[in-house]
Amino acid sequence: MIDFREVRPGVHLVTLDVENTNVVLLADERGAMLVDTGSSKEAGAEIRTQVSATIDVPLTHVVLTHGHWDHSFGLSAFDDLTILAQENTAMDLSCAENSHRAAQDGFDLSGIPEPTTTIANIGFVDLGDFPVELAHFGQAHSRSDLIVGLPGRDILIVGDLVDSAPPQFDETSSLKGWVTALDSLYSLLKPDTVVIPGHGDLLGPPEVAHFRSGLAAIWDQSEWAYNQGIPLEKVYDHDNLQWPWDRPTAENAIRVGYRDLS
């Protein structure tokens, strides 16, 4: 049984068991918006049931922070609503990670409803006294990252752009773009801004800065190694370089950085 908790007036959060994925419910007097949908049709249906038990206003909108399975596979439970996503979401939904997970779970990717509204860079939804701003800062964790901002409430919902765990990379990621996106994100933060990541505990500006510095360190050193002609497989063990996070994370990030550079 999942249970939303209110972290700010009108802002409700539940952390799911699968991957500690966060789902956020924004409720105003005229309507409500859900941010992310869980990792399966069953999870989406359970979330929708709990939404109805949590708020008295109709759920009208769903937003995906990006197209990875743990955030998007529950979308079919909301196919009667306005669905907002970044315009590259359809491409990310068919990524290798999603295809592997779908095959593992017997999940039909074709059953995921298409967004009713796609966003290139900037979007806006009026929920009455609860305006919601949407922003895409380019390819980063994925090609379809969307930030959900609540002006005047000092809350940013950032998906997997920031995490309390090490960053995850796949073919949808860009190391250079991720650093650039976090520079843009950091410019939006105030000292008391609450950052709701895609997984785990609430964060603040210091955690965002720490996460960004780790990615920047890997990018800067990868760029140096690439320009020195160091083969990819020898970069991690190079004597003059040091890496944040664990070896698998750093090696995945270096691989993505070399792909960006090439």
PyMOL commands that set and color helices and strands:
alter all, ss='L'
color gray80, all
select helices_A, chain A and resi 18-20+41-54+69-72+75-78+89-93+96-105+109-111+175-186+205-227+232-235+247-261
alter helices_A, ss='H'
color red, helices_A
select strands_A, chain A and resi 5-8+11-15+22-27+32-35+59-63+82-86+117-119+122-126+131-135+147-150+155-159+194-197
alter strands_A, ss='S'
color yellow, strands_A
deselect
rebuild
show_as cartoon
